[in-house]
Amino acid sequence: MARTPTGRHIPTRQGNREFGWVHFSGPHNIKSPKVIKTALSEHPEKKQGHRLEYGAVLHNGLGLILARVRVIVQYHWETKGHKYKLADHSEKIGVITAFCQGVNKCPNALNEV
């Protein structure tokens, strides 16, 4: 669970092939929770209803850019298509997906940040 600058608590659920860790960790090679927390530590760059989009530029220890990461969040108790719903309406679905812009998979070094 990450906390945004505006105080939102955003979970990253285990999920399945459509959202959460299962959805993005293998296909996009994001395995470190620090990557998600770093992106969510910024203010959302885009907002459409309950869908928030966060972005971050992650650097290595030498200051070189490793990747530009995008994190898509559903800040609501159900997904946009109403396929997944949480019993507790005060909870949030959270992170739907995360990926590196411009590449199919994020570099391995990203997970060492």
MODELLER restraints for C-alpha pairs under 7 A, 6 or more apart:
rsr = mdl.restraints
at = mdl.atoms
rsr.add(forms.Gaussian(group=physical.xy_distance, feature=features.Distance(at['CA:1:A'], at['CA:9:A']), mean=6.48, stdev=0.5))
rsr.add(forms.Gaussian(group=physical.xy_distance, feature=features.Distance(at['CA:1:A'], at['CA:10:A']), mean=5.48, stdev=0.5))
rsr.add(forms.Gaussian(group=physical.xy_distance, feature=features.Distance(at['CA:1:A'], at['CA:11:A']), mean=4.15, stdev=0.5))
rsr.add(forms.Gaussian(group=physical.xy_distance, feature=features.Distance(at['CA:1:A'], at['CA:12:A']), mean=6.03, stdev=0.5))
rsr.add(forms.Gaussian(group=physical.xy_distance, feature=features.Distance(at['CA:2:A'], at['CA:9:A']), mean=5.72, stdev=0.5))
rsr.add(forms.Gaussian(group=physical.xy_distance, feature=features.Distance(at['CA:2:A'], at['CA:10:A']), mean=5.23, stdev=0.5))
rsr.add(forms.Gaussian(group=physical.xy_distance, feature=features.Distance(at['CA:2:A'], at['CA:11:A']), mean=6.29, stdev=0.5))
rsr.add(forms.Gaussian(group=physical.xy_distance, feature=features.Distance(at['CA:2:A'], at['CA:37:A']), mean=5.56, stdev=0.5))
rsr.add(forms.Gaussian(group=physical.xy_distance, feature=features.Distance(at['CA:2:A'], at['CA:40:A']), mean=6.78, stdev=0.5))
rsr.add(forms.Gaussian(group=physical.xy_distance, feature=features.Distance(at['CA:3:A'], at['CA:9:A']), mean=4.62, stdev=0.5))
rsr.add(forms.Gaussian(group=physical.xy_distance, feature=features.Distance(at['CA:3:A'], at['CA:10:A']), mean=6.21, stdev=0.5))
rsr.add(forms.Gaussian(group=physical.xy_distance, feature=features.Distance(at['CA:3:A'], at['CA:41:A']), mean=7.00, stdev=0.5))
rsr.add(forms.Gaussian(group=physical.xy_distance, feature=features.Distance(at['CA:4:A'], at['CA:40:A']), mean=5.64, stdev=0.5))
rsr.add(forms.Gaussian(group=physical.xy_distance, feature=features.Distance(at['CA:4:A'], at['CA:41:A']), mean=5.07, stdev=0.5))
rsr.add(forms.Gaussian(group=physical.xy_distance, feature=features.Distance(at['CA:4:A'], at['CA:42:A']), mean=6.79, stdev=0.5))
rsr.add(forms.Gaussian(group=physical.xy_distance, feature=features.Distance(at['CA:5:A'], at['CA:41:A']), mean=6.04, stdev=0.5))
rsr.add(forms.Gaussian(group=physical.xy_distance, feature=features.Distance(at['CA:5:A'], at['CA:42:A']), mean=6.63, stdev=0.5))
rsr.add(forms.Gaussian(group=physical.xy_distance, feature=features.Distance(at['CA:5:A'], at['CA:43:A']), mean=6.62, stdev=0.5))
rsr.add(forms.Gaussian(group=physical.xy_distance, feature=features.Distance(at['CA:10:A'], at['CA:92:A']), mean=6.99, stdev=0.5))
rsr.add(forms.Gaussian(group=physical.xy_distance, feature=features.Distance(at['CA:10:A'], at['CA:94:A']), mean=5.14, stdev=0.5))
rsr.add(forms.Gaussian(group=physical.xy_distance, feature=features.Distance(at['CA:11:A'], at['CA:94:A']), mean=4.86, stdev=0.5))
rsr.add(forms.Gaussian(group=physical.xy_distance, feature=features.Distance(at['CA:11:A'], at['CA:95:A']), mean=6.45, stdev=0.5))
rsr.add(forms.Gaussian(group=physical.xy_distance, feature=features.Distance(at['CA:12:A'], at['CA:20:A']), mean=5.88, stdev=0.5))
rsr.add(forms.Gaussian(group=physical.xy_distance, feature=features.Distance(at['CA:12:A'], at['CA:21:A']), mean=6.88, stdev=0.5))
rsr.add(forms.Gaussian(group=physical.xy_distance, feature=features.Distance(at['CA:12:A'], at['CA:94:A']), mean=5.69, stdev=0.5))
rsr.add(forms.Gaussian(group=physical.xy_distance, feature=features.Distance(at['CA:12:A'], at['CA:95:A']), mean=5.02, stdev=0.5))
rsr.add(forms.Gaussian(group=physical.xy_distance, feature=features.Distance(at['CA:13:A'], at['CA:20:A']), mean=5.09, stdev=0.5))
rsr.add(forms.Gaussian(group=physical.xy_distance, feature=features.Distance(at['CA:13:A'], at['CA:21:A']), mean=6.41, stdev=0.5))
rsr.add(forms.Gaussian(group=physical.xy_distance, feature=features.Distance(at['CA:14:A'], at['CA:20:A']), mean=5.36, stdev=0.5))
rsr.add(forms.Gaussian(group=physical.xy_distance, feature=features.Distance(at['CA:14:A'], at['CA:21:A']), mean=5.02, stdev=0.5))
rsr.add(forms.Gaussian(group=physical.xy_distance, feature=features.Distance(at['CA:14:A'], at['CA:22:A']), mean=6.10, stdev=0.5))
rsr.add(forms.Gaussian(group=physical.xy_distance, feature=features.Distance(at['CA:15:A'], at['CA:21:A']), mean=6.03, stdev=0.5))
rsr.add(forms.Gaussian(group=physical.xy_distance, feature=features.Distance(at['CA:15:A'], at['CA:22:A']), mean=5.77, stdev=0.5))
rsr.add(forms.Gaussian(group=physical.xy_distance, feature=features.Distance(at['CA:16:A'], at['CA:22:A']), mean=5.08, stdev=0.5))
rsr.add(forms.Gaussian(group=physical.xy_distance, feature=features.Distance(at['CA:16:A'], at['CA:23:A']), mean=5.83, stdev=0.5))
rsr.add(forms.Gaussian(group=physical.xy_distance, feature=features.Distance(at['CA:17:A'], at['CA:23:A']), mean=4.52, stdev=0.5))
rsr.add(forms.Gaussian(group=physical.xy_distance, feature=features.Distance(at['CA:19:A'], at['CA:96:A']), mean=4.44, stdev=0.5))
rsr.add(forms.Gaussian(group=physical.xy_distance, feature=features.Distance(at['CA:19:A'], at['CA:97:A']), mean=5.94, stdev=0.5))
rsr.add(forms.Gaussian(group=physical.xy_distance, feature=features.Distance(at['CA:20:A'], at['CA:95:A']), mean=5.81, stdev=0.5))
rsr.add(forms.Gaussian(group=physical.xy_distance, feature=features.Distance(at['CA:20:A'], at['CA:96:A']), mean=5.19, stdev=0.5))
rsr.add(forms.Gaussian(group=physical.xy_distance, feature=features.Distance(at['CA:20:A'], at['CA:97:A']), mean=6.09, stdev=0.5))
rsr.add(forms.Gaussian(group=physical.xy_distance, feature=features.Distance(at['CA:23:A'], at['CA:97:A']), mean=6.63, stdev=0.5))
rsr.add(forms.Gaussian(group=physical.xy_distance, feature=features.Distance(at['CA:24:A'], at['CA:30:A']), mean=6.67, stdev=0.5))
rsr.add(forms.Gaussian(group=physical.xy_distance, feature=features.Distance(at['CA:24:A'], at['CA:97:A']), mean=5.61, stdev=0.5))
rsr.add(forms.Gaussian(group=physical.xy_distance, feature=features.Distance(at['CA:24:A'], at['CA:98:A']), mean=5.94, stdev=0.5))
rsr.add(forms.Gaussian(group=physical.xy_distance, feature=features.Distance(at['CA:25:A'], at['CA:31:A']), mean=5.33, stdev=0.5))
rsr.add(forms.Gaussian(group=physical.xy_distance, feature=features.Distance(at['CA:27:A'], at['CA:105:A']), mean=6.73, stdev=0.5))
rsr.add(forms.Gaussian(group=physical.xy_distance, feature=features.Distance(at['CA:28:A'], at['CA:99:A']), mean=5.64, stdev=0.5))
rsr.add(forms.Gaussian(group=physical.xy_distance, feature=features.Distance(at['CA:28:A'], at['CA:104:A']), mean=6.55, stdev=0.5))
rsr.add(forms.Gaussian(group=physical.xy_distance, feature=features.Distance(at['CA:28:A'], at['CA:105:A']), mean=4.47, stdev=0.5))
rsr.add(forms.Gaussian(group=physical.xy_distance, feature=features.Distance(at['CA:28:A'], at['CA:106:A']), mean=5.79, stdev=0.5))
rsr.add(forms.Gaussian(group=physical.xy_distance, feature=features.Distance(at['CA:29:A'], at['CA:105:A']), mean=5.61, stdev=0.5))
rsr.add(forms.Gaussian(group=physical.xy_distance, feature=features.Distance(at['CA:29:A'], at['CA:106:A']), mean=5.38, stdev=0.5))
rsr.add(forms.Gaussian(group=physical.xy_distance, feature=features.Distance(at['CA:30:A'], at['CA:106:A']), mean=6.62, stdev=0.5))
rsr.add(forms.Gaussian(group=physical.xy_distance, feature=features.Distance(at['CA:30:A'], at['CA:111:A']), mean=6.47, stdev=0.5))
rsr.add(forms.Gaussian(group=physical.xy_distance, feature=features.Distance(at['CA:31:A'], at['CA:111:A']), mean=6.00, stdev=0.5))
rsr.add(forms.Gaussian(group=physical.xy_distance, feature=features.Distance(at['CA:32:A'], at['CA:111:A']), mean=5.09, stdev=0.5))
rsr.add(forms.Gaussian(group=physical.xy_distance, feature=features.Distance(at['CA:38:A'], at['CA:56:A']), mean=6.99, stdev=0.5))
rsr.add(forms.Gaussian(group=physical.xy_distance, feature=features.Distance(at['CA:39:A'], at['CA:54:A']), mean=5.99, stdev=0.5))
rsr.add(forms.Gaussian(group=physical.xy_distance, feature=features.Distance(at['CA:39:A'], at['CA:55:A']), mean=5.46, stdev=0.5))
rsr.add(forms.Gaussian(group=physical.xy_distance, feature=features.Distance(at['CA:39:A'], at['CA:56:A']), mean=4.83, stdev=0.5))
rsr.add(forms.Gaussian(group=physical.xy_distance, feature=features.Distance(at['CA:39:A'], at['CA:71:A']), mean=6.78, stdev=0.5))
rsr.add(forms.Gaussian(group=physical.xy_distance, feature=features.Distance(at['CA:40:A'], at['CA:54:A']), mean=6.20, stdev=0.5))
rsr.add(forms.Gaussian(group=physical.xy_distance, feature=features.Distance(at['CA:42:A'], at['CA:54:A']), mean=6.92, stdev=0.5))
rsr.add(forms.Gaussian(group=physical.xy_distance, feature=features.Distance(at['CA:43:A'], at['CA:54:A']), mean=6.88, stdev=0.5))
rsr.add(forms.Gaussian(group=physical.xy_distance, feature=features.Distance(at['CA:44:A'], at['CA:52:A']), mean=6.09, stdev=0.5))
rsr.add(forms.Gaussian(group=physical.xy_distance, feature=features.Distance(at['CA:44:A'], at['CA:53:A']), mean=5.50, stdev=0.5))
rsr.add(forms.Gaussian(group=physical.xy_distance, feature=features.Distance(at['CA:44:A'], at['CA:54:A']), mean=4.65, stdev=0.5))
rsr.add(forms.Gaussian(group=physical.xy_distance, feature=features.Distance(at['CA:45:A'], at['CA:53:A']), mean=5.78, stdev=0.5))
rsr.add(forms.Gaussian(group=physical.xy_distance, feature=features.Distance(at['CA:45:A'], at['CA:54:A']), mean=5.52, stdev=0.5))
rsr.add(forms.Gaussian(group=physical.xy_distance, feature=features.Distance(at['CA:45:A'], at['CA:55:A']), mean=6.79, stdev=0.5))
rsr.add(forms.Gaussian(group=physical.xy_distance, feature=features.Distance(at['CA:46:A'], at['CA:52:A']), mean=5.84, stdev=0.5))
rsr.add(forms.Gaussian(group=physical.xy_distance, feature=features.Distance(at['CA:46:A'], at['CA:53:A']), mean=5.07, stdev=0.5))
rsr.add(forms.Gaussian(group=physical.xy_distance, feature=features.Distance(at['CA:47:A'], at['CA:53:A']), mean=6.41, stdev=0.5))
rsr.add(forms.Gaussian(group=physical.xy_distance, feature=features.Distance(at['CA:50:A'], at['CA:74:A']), mean=5.70, stdev=0.5))
rsr.add(forms.Gaussian(group=physical.xy_distance, feature=features.Distance(at['CA:50:A'], at['CA:75:A']), mean=5.09, stdev=0.5))
rsr.add(forms.Gaussian(group=physical.xy_distance, feature=features.Distance(at['CA:50:A'], at['CA:76:A']), mean=5.96, stdev=0.5))
rsr.add(forms.Gaussian(group=physical.xy_distance, feature=features.Distance(at['CA:51:A'], at['CA:73:A']), mean=5.68, stdev=0.5))
rsr.add(forms.Gaussian(group=physical.xy_distance, feature=features.Distance(at['CA:51:A'], at['CA:74:A']), mean=4.76, stdev=0.5))
rsr.add(forms.Gaussian(group=physical.xy_distance, feature=features.Distance(at['CA:51:A'], at['CA:75:A']), mean=6.21, stdev=0.5))
rsr.add(forms.Gaussian(group=physical.xy_distance, feature=features.Distance(at['CA:52:A'], at['CA:72:A']), mean=5.94, stdev=0.5))
rsr.add(forms.Gaussian(group=physical.xy_distance, feature=features.Distance(at['CA:52:A'], at['CA:73:A']), mean=5.07, stdev=0.5))
rsr.add(forms.Gaussian(group=physical.xy_distance, feature=features.Distance(at['CA:52:A'], at['CA:74:A']), mean=6.46, stdev=0.5))
rsr.add(forms.Gaussian(group=physical.xy_distance, feature=features.Distance(at['CA:53:A'], at['CA:70:A']), mean=6.93, stdev=0.5))
rsr.add(forms.Gaussian(group=physical.xy_distance, feature=features.Distance(at['CA:53:A'], at['CA:71:A']), mean=5.79, stdev=0.5))
rsr.add(forms.Gaussian(group=physical.xy_distance, feature=features.Distance(at['CA:53:A'], at['CA:72:A']), mean=4.69, stdev=0.5))
rsr.add(forms.Gaussian(group=physical.xy_distance, feature=features.Distance(at['CA:53:A'], at['CA:73:A']), mean=6.26, stdev=0.5))
rsr.add(forms.Gaussian(group=physical.xy_distance, feature=features.Distance(at['CA:54:A'], at['CA:70:A']), mean=5.68, stdev=0.5))
rsr.add(forms.Gaussian(group=physical.xy_distance, feature=features.Distance(at['CA:54:A'], at['CA:71:A']), mean=5.09, stdev=0.5))
rsr.add(forms.Gaussian(group=physical.xy_distance, feature=features.Distance(at['CA:54:A'], at['CA:72:A']), mean=6.45, stdev=0.5))
rsr.add(forms.Gaussian(group=physical.xy_distance, feature=features.Distance(at['CA:55:A'], at['CA:69:A']), mean=5.56, stdev=0.5))
rsr.add(forms.Gaussian(group=physical.xy_distance, feature=features.Distance(at['CA:55:A'], at['CA:70:A']), mean=4.53, stdev=0.5))
rsr.add(forms.Gaussian(group=physical.xy_distance, feature=features.Distance(at['CA:55:A'], at['CA:71:A']), mean=6.29, stdev=0.5))
rsr.add(forms.Gaussian(group=physical.xy_distance, feature=features.Distance(at['CA:56:A'], at['CA:68:A']), mean=5.78, stdev=0.5))
rsr.add(forms.Gaussian(group=physical.xy_distance, feature=features.Distance(at['CA:56:A'], at['CA:69:A']), mean=5.27, stdev=0.5))
rsr.add(forms.Gaussian(group=physical.xy_distance, feature=features.Distance(at['CA:56:A'], at['CA:70:A']), mean=6.71, stdev=0.5))
rsr.add(forms.Gaussian(group=physical.xy_distance, feature=features.Distance(at['CA:57:A'], at['CA:65:A']), mean=6.85, stdev=0.5))
rsr.add(forms.Gaussian(group=physical.xy_distance, feature=features.Distance(at['CA:57:A'], at['CA:67:A']), mean=5.96, stdev=0.5))
rsr.add(forms.Gaussian(group=physical.xy_distance, feature=features.Distance(at['CA:57:A'], at['CA:68:A']), mean=4.48, stdev=0.5))
rsr.add(forms.Gaussian(group=physical.xy_distance, feature=features.Distance(at['CA:57:A'], at['CA:69:A']), mean=6.23, stdev=0.5))
rsr.add(forms.Gaussian(group=physical.xy_distance, feature=features.Distance(at['CA:58:A'], at['CA:65:A']), mean=5.92, stdev=0.5))
rsr.add(forms.Gaussian(group=physical.xy_distance, feature=features.Distance(at['CA:58:A'], at['CA:66:A']), mean=5.63, stdev=0.5))
rsr.add(forms.Gaussian(group=physical.xy_distance, feature=features.Distance(at['CA:58:A'], at['CA:67:A']), mean=5.55, stdev=0.5))
rsr.add(forms.Gaussian(group=physical.xy_distance, feature=features.Distance(at['CA:58:A'], at['CA:68:A']), mean=6.35, stdev=0.5))
rsr.add(forms.Gaussian(group=physical.xy_distance, feature=features.Distance(at['CA:59:A'], at['CA:65:A']), mean=4.38, stdev=0.5))
rsr.add(forms.Gaussian(group=physical.xy_distance, feature=features.Distance(at['CA:59:A'], at['CA:66:A']), mean=5.13, stdev=0.5))
rsr.add(forms.Gaussian(group=physical.xy_distance, feature=features.Distance(at['CA:60:A'], at['CA:66:A']), mean=6.18, stdev=0.5))
rsr.add(forms.Gaussian(group=physical.xy_distance, feature=features.Distance(at['CA:60:A'], at['CA:113:A']), mean=6.59, stdev=0.5))
rsr.add(forms.Gaussian(group=physical.xy_distance, feature=features.Distance(at['CA:66:A'], at['CA:110:A']), mean=6.28, stdev=0.5))
rsr.add(forms.Gaussian(group=physical.xy_distance, feature=features.Distance(at['CA:67:A'], at['CA:100:A']), mean=6.03, stdev=0.5))
rsr.add(forms.Gaussian(group=physical.xy_distance, feature=features.Distance(at['CA:68:A'], at['CA:100:A']), mean=5.50, stdev=0.5))
rsr.add(forms.Gaussian(group=physical.xy_distance, feature=features.Distance(at['CA:68:A'], at['CA:101:A']), mean=5.60, stdev=0.5))
rsr.add(forms.Gaussian(group=physical.xy_distance, feature=features.Distance(at['CA:69:A'], at['CA:98:A']), mean=7.00, stdev=0.5))
rsr.add(forms.Gaussian(group=physical.xy_distance, feature=features.Distance(at['CA:69:A'], at['CA:99:A']), mean=5.65, stdev=0.5))
rsr.add(forms.Gaussian(group=physical.xy_distance, feature=features.Distance(at['CA:69:A'], at['CA:100:A']), mean=4.46, stdev=0.5))
rsr.add(forms.Gaussian(group=physical.xy_distance, feature=features.Distance(at['CA:69:A'], at['CA:101:A']), mean=6.12, stdev=0.5))
rsr.add(forms.Gaussian(group=physical.xy_distance, feature=features.Distance(at['CA:70:A'], at['CA:98:A']), mean=5.54, stdev=0.5))
rsr.add(forms.Gaussian(group=physical.xy_distance, feature=features.Distance(at['CA:70:A'], at['CA:99:A']), mean=5.49, stdev=0.5))
rsr.add(forms.Gaussian(group=physical.xy_distance, feature=features.Distance(at['CA:70:A'], at['CA:100:A']), mean=6.25, stdev=0.5))
rsr.add(forms.Gaussian(group=physical.xy_distance, feature=features.Distance(at['CA:70:A'], at['CA:101:A']), mean=6.92, stdev=0.5))
rsr.add(forms.Gaussian(group=physical.xy_distance, feature=features.Distance(at['CA:71:A'], at['CA:95:A']), mean=6.97, stdev=0.5))
rsr.add(forms.Gaussian(group=physical.xy_distance, feature=features.Distance(at['CA:71:A'], at['CA:97:A']), mean=5.90, stdev=0.5))
rsr.add(forms.Gaussian(group=physical.xy_distance, feature=features.Distance(at['CA:71:A'], at['CA:98:A']), mean=4.30, stdev=0.5))
rsr.add(forms.Gaussian(group=physical.xy_distance, feature=features.Distance(at['CA:71:A'], at['CA:99:A']), mean=6.73, stdev=0.5))
rsr.add(forms.Gaussian(group=physical.xy_distance, feature=features.Distance(at['CA:72:A'], at['CA:95:A']), mean=5.92, stdev=0.5))
rsr.add(forms.Gaussian(group=physical.xy_distance, feature=features.Distance(at['CA:72:A'], at['CA:96:A']), mean=5.57, stdev=0.5))
rsr.add(forms.Gaussian(group=physical.xy_distance, feature=features.Distance(at['CA:72:A'], at['CA:97:A']), mean=5.36, stdev=0.5))
rsr.add(forms.Gaussian(group=physical.xy_distance, feature=features.Distance(at['CA:72:A'], at['CA:98:A']), mean=6.25, stdev=0.5))
rsr.add(forms.Gaussian(group=physical.xy_distance, feature=features.Distance(at['CA:73:A'], at['CA:94:A']), mean=5.19, stdev=0.5))
rsr.add(forms.Gaussian(group=physical.xy_distance, feature=features.Distance(at['CA:73:A'], at['CA:95:A']), mean=4.36, stdev=0.5))
rsr.add(forms.Gaussian(group=physical.xy_distance, feature=features.Distance(at['CA:73:A'], at['CA:96:A']), mean=5.38, stdev=0.5))
rsr.add(forms.Gaussian(group=physical.xy_distance, feature=features.Distance(at['CA:74:A'], at['CA:93:A']), mean=5.77, stdev=0.5))
rsr.add(forms.Gaussian(group=physical.xy_distance, feature=features.Distance(at['CA:74:A'], at['CA:94:A']), mean=5.18, stdev=0.5))
rsr.add(forms.Gaussian(group=physical.xy_distance, feature=features.Distance(at['CA:74:A'], at['CA:95:A']), mean=6.38, stdev=0.5))
rsr.add(forms.Gaussian(group=physical.xy_distance, feature=features.Distance(at['CA:74:A'], at['CA:96:A']), mean=6.47, stdev=0.5))
rsr.add(forms.Gaussian(group=physical.xy_distance, feature=features.Distance(at['CA:75:A'], at['CA:92:A']), mean=5.38, stdev=0.5))
rsr.add(forms.Gaussian(group=physical.xy_distance, feature=features.Distance(at['CA:75:A'], at['CA:93:A']), mean=6.31, stdev=0.5))
rsr.add(forms.Gaussian(group=physical.xy_distance, feature=features.Distance(at['CA:75:A'], at['CA:94:A']), mean=5.74, stdev=0.5))
rsr.add(forms.Gaussian(group=physical.xy_distance, feature=features.Distance(at['CA:76:A'], at['CA:92:A']), mean=4.73, stdev=0.5))
rsr.add(forms.Gaussian(group=physical.xy_distance, feature=features.Distance(at['CA:76:A'], at['CA:93:A']), mean=5.95, stdev=0.5))
rsr.add(forms.Gaussian(group=physical.xy_distance, feature=features.Distance(at['CA:77:A'], at['CA:85:A']), mean=5.94, stdev=0.5))
rsr.add(forms.Gaussian(group=physical.xy_distance, feature=features.Distance(at['CA:77:A'], at['CA:86:A']), mean=5.36, stdev=0.5))
rsr.add(forms.Gaussian(group=physical.xy_distance, feature=features.Distance(at['CA:77:A'], at['CA:89:A']), mean=5.26, stdev=0.5))
rsr.add(forms.Gaussian(group=physical.xy_distance, feature=features.Distance(at['CA:77:A'], at['CA:90:A']), mean=6.83, stdev=0.5))
rsr.add(forms.Gaussian(group=physical.xy_distance, feature=features.Distance(at['CA:77:A'], at['CA:91:A']), mean=5.60, stdev=0.5))
rsr.add(forms.Gaussian(group=physical.xy_distance, feature=features.Distance(at['CA:77:A'], at['CA:92:A']), mean=4.58, stdev=0.5))
rsr.add(forms.Gaussian(group=physical.xy_distance, feature=features.Distance(at['CA:77:A'], at['CA:93:A']), mean=5.51, stdev=0.5))
rsr.add(forms.Gaussian(group=physical.xy_distance, feature=features.Distance(at['CA:78:A'], at['CA:84:A']), mean=5.52, stdev=0.5))
rsr.add(forms.Gaussian(group=physical.xy_distance, feature=features.Distance(at['CA:78:A'], at['CA:85:A']), mean=4.20, stdev=0.5))
rsr.add(forms.Gaussian(group=physical.xy_distance, feature=features.Distance(at['CA:78:A'], at['CA:86:A']), mean=6.17, stdev=0.5))
rsr.add(forms.Gaussian(group=physical.xy_distance, feature=features.Distance(at['CA:78:A'], at['CA:93:A']), mean=6.29, stdev=0.5))
rsr.add(forms.Gaussian(group=physical.xy_distance, feature=features.Distance(at['CA:79:A'], at['CA:85:A']), mean=6.64, stdev=0.5))
rsr.add(forms.Gaussian(group=physical.xy_distance, feature=features.Distance(at['CA:79:A'], at['CA:93:A']), mean=6.90, stdev=0.5))
rsr.add(forms.Gaussian(group=physical.xy_distance, feature=features.Distance(at['CA:99:A'], at['CA:106:A']), mean=6.96, stdev=0.5))
rsr.add(forms.Gaussian(group=physical.xy_distance, feature=features.Distance(at['CA:100:A'], at['CA:106:A']), mean=5.39, stdev=0.5))
